[in-house]
Structures are given as structure tokens and as C-alpha cells.
Amino acid sequence: MKDQEVSLGIALGAVNPYFHEDLTVTADELGFESVWLPEHLVFTSAMTSSPHPGQDHPPVPSNTPIFDAFANLAYLAGLTQHIKLGTHVYNIGLRHPFVSARAVQTLDILSRGRAIFGIGASWLESEWVAAELDFASRAERVGECIEICKLLWTQEETSFHGRFFSFDGVVFEPKPAQYPYPPILVGGESKAALRRAARYGDGWVGMAHTFESVVPQISKLRELLDEEGRESGGFEVTITAQVAERSDLERWAEIGVTRLIVSPWQRGKEAIDGVKRLAGMIERS
């Protein structure tokens, strides 16, 4: 996590899906690094808890529209040339790892190597109950899912025997466009989530942060990476935040952030103008 220029991604989840096409194409043309889609499998009529620390109410209503993230991103890949396409975050534990590995592989090939795989252990217990999976053991399940995806993407033939998944002689072709596989960014704010990122991830993807609030998280990540015997150099730190002026990017870089996911607008219909203003501000500075 060396000081470096901070990349800018666009939060597609902060705008109505009606605007996704035009917003992504505009962001690609303006040189933004990436676009990011949130993901859920299902919501339920009764939901509790929140991904935001200290909050106990879901940040979205149960009738929020949900679309398949990888189908959506593959479509957007076909409209663009350079911009990377990420999930923020994909609930990997709710699917068999064969399904997840195939979705990522397909997006990466169709986009010619522009996929970023942001994953999370999930915060919504009712979603796991509806899928008939055990919420309490999700951390271990997620760990197995990540391990299996990596094996499928890199081995000619894969066998695995764990607590949740067991199989022999699986052949998974073709391999992703990126070698050895698309970057895996592990989401979450808890110490367990940070540990998971340090153990399995190429980076960490967090929630909304300020200059002050992200410092202890980065410090903990560096500590955990050291415990895992991994170097912090090259480890990505991605958070959602806002950029008020060009100097903000320099300050984020000094702290150790490598990517910001931004939404420089107040209403969806202002999103295109918002990203244009942000791009212009950075260019003029």
C-alpha cells in the first residue's frame, strides 16, 4: 500500500439503473478507472441489521430493484473500451463456487481483462435464511469459496475437500483473461473481514470513509498482512468517498488509499454532469 496516484471509480449503485449505460460510457470516455455495482441475490419483506458499523437498520428497502451483477457488467463491457468493471460487493457465499468462478471468468474474457471481483461475507441474515444456508458459518464458507475459485482459475484439474464443498477432477476452461485471475477485493469493516482480506485478497474494499476513519483500518490491514506473511506493497485499498478538490486525491494517497469509488451528484439525472464536473476539476488542477 505505497503512496501512489489514487484511481477513481464510479458508484453505479448510487444511481437509478436507467442511467447505468450513459453513465458508464461517459465515465469510460472521460478516463475514469472503473465502475462498481452492488449485489444481492434476494431481499425479504422483513430485514434487520446493516453493513454500516453501529447501525441496525438496512440501508435499502426490501423492494429495491436487483439485477444480476455479472450480466449487467458484461453488457456494459460491450459498450466500453477501457473502464474496469467491479462488484461492490458480490455475496460469494450464497452461490456454489463453480457459479461464481464461471461468472467472473466470463466477464473477464468478454471485457478483455477488465473484471475486478469485489466480494463480501454478507450482512443480511434473512437473505441466507431464504437461500437455506447457515448465516453463522458464512465466514468459513466464504473462505472455501475463494480458495476454490482461485484453484479453478489456475489449475488444469481441480480437486477439493472441505467442510462445505467436496469434489474431484474438475476441469475448468477457459481461464480468465487476467493472469493468474482478476483482482479479488475482500469487503467488510470488522476485524474478521480485514483478516479475510489480508489472508485471501489482492486488496480490501470498504464502505464510506473520511480521511480520519480509514486510517485505523489501513493500519490494521498492514498489521494483518504482516501476520499472514504478505507484503503490503501492491495491496489495494478501495473505499467510497467524495472528492471536493484535486488536493483531496493527494491526501488520500498519502494515507494509503489506492482507489476511491465516488458519486459526484445529488440526484440521478445529475450524474452525467457530475462526473464531467469532477473530471474537469481534476484536469484543471
C-alpha positions in Angstrom: 0.0 0.0 0.0 2.6 2.5 -1.1 1.7 6.1 -1.7 0.6 6.5 -5.3 -1.9 8.2 -7.5 -5.5 7.4 -6.5 -7.7 5.8 -9.1 -11.3 6.9 -9.4 -14.3 4.6 -9.8 -18.0 5.4 -10.2 -20.6 4.0 -7.9 -23.4 2.7 -10.2 -25.3 1.7 -7.1 -25.9 5.3 -6.2 -28.0 6.0 -9.3 -31.1 4.5 -10.9 -30.3 1.6 -13.3 -31.9 3.7 -16.1 -28.7 5.8 -16.1 -26.2 3.0 -16.0 -25.5 2.8 -19.7 -24.9 6.5 -20.3 -23.1 7.0 -17.1 -20.7 4.1 -17.8 -20.0 5.2 -21.4 -19.4 8.8 -20.2 -17.1 7.6 -17.4 -15.1 5.5 -19.9 -14.7 8.4 -22.3 -13.6 10.7 -19.5 -10.9 8.3 -18.4 -12.4 7.1 -15.1 -10.7 3.9 -14.0 -13.8 1.7 -13.1 -17.5 1.4 -12.4 -18.9 -0.6 -9.5 -22.2 -2.5 -8.9 -23.6 -3.6 -5.6 -25.1 -7.1 -5.4 -27.7 -9.2 -3.6 -29.4 -12.4 -4.5 -32.8 -11.6 -2.8 -34.3 -9.3 -0.3 -37.0 -10.3 2.1 -40.0 -8.3 3.4 -38.6 -8.3 6.9 -34.9 -7.2 7.1 -32.7 -6.3 10.0 -29.1 -5.3 10.5 -26.9 -3.1 8.3 -23.4 -3.3 6.7 -22.6 0.1 8.3 -21.0 -0.3 11.7 -23.2 1.0 14.6 -26.4 0.8 12.6 -29.1 -1.8 12.9 -31.5 -0.8 10.1 -31.0 -1.9 6.5 -29.8 0.9 4.2 -32.2 -0.2 1.4 -35.9 -1.0 1.3 -36.9 -4.6 0.6 -38.5 -3.7 -2.8 -35.2 -2.2 -4.2 -34.7 -3.5 -7.7 -32.0 -6.2 -8.0 -30.3 -7.3 -11.2 -27.7 -9.9 -11.9 -24.4 -8.0 -11.5 -22.3 -10.0 -13.9 -24.9 -10.0 -16.7 -25.2 -6.2 -16.2 -21.4 -5.7 -16.2 -20.9 -7.9 -19.2 -23.4 -5.7 -21.1 -21.6 -2.6 -20.0 -18.3 -4.1 -21.1 -19.6 -4.4 -24.6 -20.4 -0.6 -24.6 -16.9 0.4 -23.4 -13.2 0.1 -24.2 -11.1 0.8 -21.2 -13.0 1.1 -18.0 -12.8 -1.7 -15.4 -15.9 -3.4 -14.1 -16.2 -4.3 -10.4 -18.7 -5.7 -7.9 -19.0 -3.8 -4.6 -19.6 -6.4 -3.3 -20.7 -9.9 -4.5 -22.1 -12.2 -1.9 -19.9 -15.1 -2.9 -21.0 -17.4 -0.1 -24.6 -17.6 -1.4 -23.5 -19.4 -4.5 -21.7 -22.6 -5.3 -18.1 -21.5 -6.2 -18.5 -23.1 -9.7 -21.2 -20.5 -10.4 -19.1 -17.6 -9.1 -15.9 -18.7 -10.8 -17.7 -19.0 -14.2 -19.4 -15.6 -13.8 -16.1 -13.9 -13.2 -14.2 -15.8 -15.9 -16.9 -14.9 -18.4 -16.9 -11.2 -17.6 -13.1 -11.1 -17.6 -12.9 -12.7 -21.1 -15.7 -10.7 -22.6 -14.2 -7.4 -21.3 -10.7 -8.4 -22.3 -9.3 -8.4 -18.8 -11.3 -5.6 -17.1 -13.0 -7.5 -14.3 -12.5 -6.8 -10.6 -14.0 -9.3 -8.2 -15.2 -7.5 -5.0 -16.6 -10.0 -2.6 -18.2 -9.9 0.9 -19.4 -12.3 3.6 -22.8 -10.6 3.6 -24.6 -8.8 6.4 -28.2 -9.7 5.6 -29.1 -12.8 7.6 -32.6 -13.1 6.1 -31.1 -13.5 2.7 -29.1 -16.5 3.9 -32.2 -18.0 5.6 -34.2 -17.6 2.3 -31.4 -19.4 0.4 -31.5 -22.2 3.1 -27.9 -21.6 4.1 -26.3 -21.1 7.5 -25.5 -17.5 8.3 -23.4 -18.3 11.3 -20.9 -20.3 9.3 -20.7 -17.9 6.4 -17.1 -16.8 7.1 -15.7 -20.3 6.7 -17.9 -20.9 3.7 -16.7 -17.7 2.0 -13.1 -18.8 2.7 -13.7 -22.1 0.9 -15.4 -20.3 -2.0 -12.5 -18.0 -2.6 -10.0 -20.8 -2.4 -11.9 -22.9 -4.9 -12.3 -20.0 -7.3 -8.5 -19.5 -7.3 -7.9 -23.2 -7.9 -10.3 -23.4 -10.8 -8.8 -20.3 -12.4 -5.2 -21.6 -12.2 -5.2 -25.4 -12.2 -5.6 -27.8 -15.2 -7.6 -30.1 -12.9 -9.0 -29.3 -9.5 -10.0 -31.4 -6.5 -11.1 -30.0 -3.2 -12.3 -31.5 0.1 -13.6 -29.0 2.7 -16.4 -28.6 5.2 -18.9 -27.2 2.6 -17.6 -28.3 -0.8 -16.0 -31.6 -1.9 -15.2 -32.7 -5.4 -12.6 -34.4 -7.6 -11.2 -34.0 -11.0 -13.0 -30.8 -12.1 -11.7 -29.2 -15.4 -12.5 -25.5 -15.7 -11.8 -23.9 -19.0 -11.0 -21.4 -20.4 -9.0 -19.5 -17.8 -9.7 -15.8 -17.1 -8.1 -13.2 -19.4 -6.1 -11.7 -16.4 -3.3 -13.8 -15.0 -3.5 -15.5 -12.7 -7.0 -14.2 -12.2 -8.9 -10.9 -11.8 -8.1 -9.0 -8.6 -10.1 -10.2 -5.6 -11.0 -7.4 -3.2 -12.5 -8.5 0.1 -15.1 -6.2 1.6 -16.1 -5.6 5.2 -15.3 -3.3 8.1 -14.9 -5.8 11.0 -11.6 -7.2 12.1 -12.7 -10.6 10.8 -13.4 -9.0 7.4 -10.0 -7.3 7.4 -8.3 -10.6 8.3 -10.1 -12.2 5.4 -8.8 -9.5 3.1 -5.3 -10.0 4.3 -5.5 -13.7 4.0 -7.3 -14.2 0.7 -7.5 -10.8 -1.1 -5.4 -8.8 -3.5 -7.0 -5.8 -1.7 -9.7 -4.6 0.6 -12.9 -2.7 -0.4 -14.5 -0.7 2.4 -17.6 1.3 3.0 -17.8 5.2 3.1 -14.9 6.7 4.9 -13.4 10.0 5.9 -9.7 10.9 6.0 -9.8 10.1 9.7 -11.9 7.0 9.8 -9.9 5.0 7.2 -6.6 5.4 9.0 -7.1 2.7 11.7 -8.5 0.3 9.1 -5.4 0.7 6.9 -3.1 0.3 10.0 -4.9 -2.9 11.0 -4.7 -4.2 7.4 -0.9 -3.7 7.4 -0.6 -5.5 10.7 -2.7 -8.4 9.5 -0.8 -8.6 6.2 2.4 -8.9 8.2 0.9 -11.6 10.3 -0.1 -13.5 7.2 3.4 -13.2 5.9 2.4 -10.9 3.0 3.8 -7.7 1.7 1.6 -4.6 1.8 3.1 -3.2 -1.4 0.6 -3.7 -4.2 -2.3 -4.5 -1.8 -5.2 -2.3 -3.0 -7.3 -0.2 -0.6 -10.6 0.8 -2.1 -13.3 2.9 -0.3 -16.3 5.0 -1.1 -15.7 8.8 -0.6 -16.2 12.2 -2.2 -13.6 14.4 -3.8 -14.1 18.2 -3.2 -10.8 19.3 -4.8 -7.8 17.9 -6.5 -5.7 18.1 -3.3 -8.0 15.5 -1.7 -6.6 12.8 -4.0 -3.1 13.6 -2.8 -4.2 13.4 0.8 -6.0 10.0 0.2 -2.8 8.7 -1.4 -0.7 9.8 1.5 -3.0 7.9 3.8 -2.6 4.7 1.7 -5.9 4.7 -0.3 -5.4 3.4 -3.8 -8.9 3.8 -5.2 -12.0 5.9 -4.4 -15.5 5.0 -5.6 -17.3 8.2 -6.0 -20.8 9.5 -6.8 -20.4 13.3 -7.5 -24.1 14.1 -7.8 -27.2 14.6 -5.7 -29.8 13.2 -8.0 -29.6 10.5 -10.7 -30.4 12.9 -13.5 -27.4 14.9 -12.5 -24.9 12.0 -12.6 -23.6 12.7 -16.1 -22.9 16.3 -15.4 -21.5 15.4 -12.0 -18.8 13.1 -13.4 -18.0 15.6 -16.1 -17.5 18.3 -13.5 -15.3 16.1 -11.4 -13.2 15.1 -14.5 -12.9 18.8 -15.4 -11.8 19.8 -11.9 -9.1 17.2 -11.8 -7.8 18.2 -15.3 -7.7 21.9 -14.4 -5.9 21.4 -11.1 
